[in-house]
Amino acid sequence: MKIRAERLLKEWCDAILSYRVQLNTPYTDGALLCPACHLIHGRIADLCFPLTVLWKKTGDETYLKQADKLIDWTEFNLKSEKGFWFNDIGSRWIGTSAFGALSIGEALYHYGDVLPVDVKEKWMNIFLRICDGFVSETGKLRPLINYYCAISALLAMAWRITGEEAYYEVSKKWLEIVLDRFDEEGLLYGEKYPITFEDSTHTIDMGYNLEESLPLLLRYSKLTGE
């Protein structure tokens, strides 16, 4: 199963990288051109961790260089005033920064001891900047439930990487919201506003829960031992 999964990871990433843009301008260099939309989508830096995995397993420097280019493109084109990453060009939503930062965090957590020093330092600075941004937004930012799961896991990762207890303490504040959103049947809700309707019902998004929110809670559990 592990061999099959690794083979599939390489197949998918190689297919995605076949759409990379190579031009001598920070507006496009290193980005990925979507073959369906003919656009550059904003969350391409989420590929940092899978590409780093492939670099480590294959020894092919191309994967690491492309991961770094995706981050450079995102930093140049999507960095917000507060240091977050916008969801897309033309978007002002910063919540998805948690997913990109978590991908960087996974790369640092698993491979920080073998990453080139300059790459590790740059990625660490970006990772902690975004983590610190979410710490400062605690109690102010009120996203849908999947973001609470992501930010909880992200700050738990920051705690594991740095040993700074403050990250762990704030991660628990984000997690509290999640734990309050399991209904009497054990289903996670909160993927739509209003969170609870006038008749006391609420929205449950099974797709989001299975693909994103619950795996993020499992990641939190693994990182914290809770």
N, C-alpha and C positions, 0 to 999 in steps of 0.2 A: 504493500500500500504506500509506504514512504517513497519508494522508487517511482511509482506511478504518479504520486503527487508532485515530486520534484520535476519529473519529465513534463507534466502538465504546466507547472509554473514557468518553466523555460519556454515552452511552446507559446504560452499566452504573452509573456513579456517580449519575446522575440517578435511576435506579431505586432504588438503595440509599438515597439521601437522602430518598426519598418515605416512608421509614419512620422518619424522625428524630422524636425526642421534644422537645417544646418546652413545658417546665414550669419554673416559677420555683423550682427546687430543684436543688442540685448533685448529688443522687442520681440524677437522671434527665435533666436538661436537656442537650440536645446529643447524647444517646445515640441509638442505633438499636435499634428494637424488631423483633426477628426475626419475620417473618410465619409462619414454620413452627413455631418453638418458643415464641413469645410470651414471649421472654426477651431481656434485653440481654446480648449476648456480649462477652467481655472484650477481644478484640483489634481493636476497631473503630478504634483510633488508627493502625493500619497504613495507613489510608486517607489519612494526612497527605500523602504525596507525590503520589498521583494527583490529589487535590483541589487541591493547590498547582499542579500542571501545568495543570489546567483553569482555575484563577484567572488564571494568566499568559497562557494562550492566548485566553481569552474576555473577560477584563477584568471578569468578574462577581465582585464582592466576596463573594457568598454562599458560594462554594466555599472561600475562605480562612477566612472566619468559621467555617464548619462544621468545617474541619480543626482550627482552634484550639479549638473547643468539644469535639471528640472527645478532644483531648489534655487539656483541663481536666477532662472527666468521668473520664478514666483516672487522672489525678493524684489526684483527690479520692477515687475509689472503689477503686483497685487498687494504690496506691503501697505498697511494702513497707517494712519497718523499715530495710532497707539501701539504699533508694532505687530498687530495681528496680520493675517492674510485674508483678503477679501475672497468671497466664494468664486467670483468670476470677474472678468473685465466688464465694467459697467454695473457691478453689484456692490452694495455696501454691507452685505451680511458677513460677519466675522466669525460666526459660530463654527463653521467648517474648519477653521484653523486648528481646532482640537484634533481632527483626523490627520491632517498633515503633520502636525507636531508629534502626534503619537507614533506615526510611521518613522519619523526621525529618531524618536526616543527608543523604539524597538531596535533600530540599527545600532544606536549607541549602547544600549543595554546588552545586546548579544555580541557585538563585534567591536566595541569601543577599544578593546585592547589590541586590535590588529589594524584598525583604520589608520591611514596616513595622518600624521600629527596635525597638519594644516586643515584637512577635511574634518577631523574630529573636533578641532577647536571651533571652526566655523559653524558646524552643525549644532554643537553644544550651546553656543551663544544664541542661535536662533530658537532652539528648543526651549531654553530657559526664559528667553524673552517672551515667548508666547505663553508659557506656563505662568510667568509672573503677571502677564496681562489678565489671565483668567482668575488668578488670585485676587487681583484688584477689582474684578467685575463681580465677585461673589456677592449675591444678594441684589445686584443691579440688573444683570442680564437674566432674562426670563424666557429661555427658548423652549422648544418642544422636548419631550422626555428623552429622546435619543441623545441629545446634546448633554443632558445631565449625566447620562451613562458614560459618554465619551470623556467629558471633562473630569469626572471622578477617576476614570482609568488613567487619564493623562497625568493628573497630579500625583496619583499613586506611583506612576512610573518615575516622575521627577523625584519623589521621595526615595525610591529604590536606587536611582542613579547617584543622587547627591548626598543622601543621608540626612537631608534637612527635614526635621520633624514638622516644620510649618506646612510643607506641602501635603503631608499625610493628614494633618488636622483639617486643612481646608478641603481636601478630597472628601472627607466624611460629611462635611456640610452639603456638598453637592449630592452625595449619595443619599442623604436623609430624604431629599425630595423624591428620589426614585423609590425608596422603600415604602413611602407613603402612597405610591401610585399602583400598588398591586391590589386588585379588587378582591371581593370575597371568594372568587373562583380561582384566585392565584394568577390572574392575567394582568399584564402590565398595560396601563393606559396613559394617554397624554400626548398623542400625536396630532392633536387638533385643538384649536381654541373655539369656544370655551372648553376648558378641561372637563367640566361637568355641566351638562345641560339642565334646563329647568325641571325636567322630569327625572333628574338624578341619574340619567344614563351618561355614558362617556364613549369616546372613540378608542377602539383597539385596532392597531395596524399590525396584523400578523406578519406581514412581509418585513417591515422595519424591525419588529421584535426579533424574528428568527435570524435575519441577516446581519443585524447591527447591534441593537440594544442589549439583548441577552448575551451574545458573545463578549461584549464589552464588560458586562458585569462579571462574567466568568474570568476575564482578564484581570479585573480588579481583585477578585478573590484570589487568584493565583499570585498576584503581586504582593498582596497584604497578608495572606494566610487566613483571611476571615471567611 
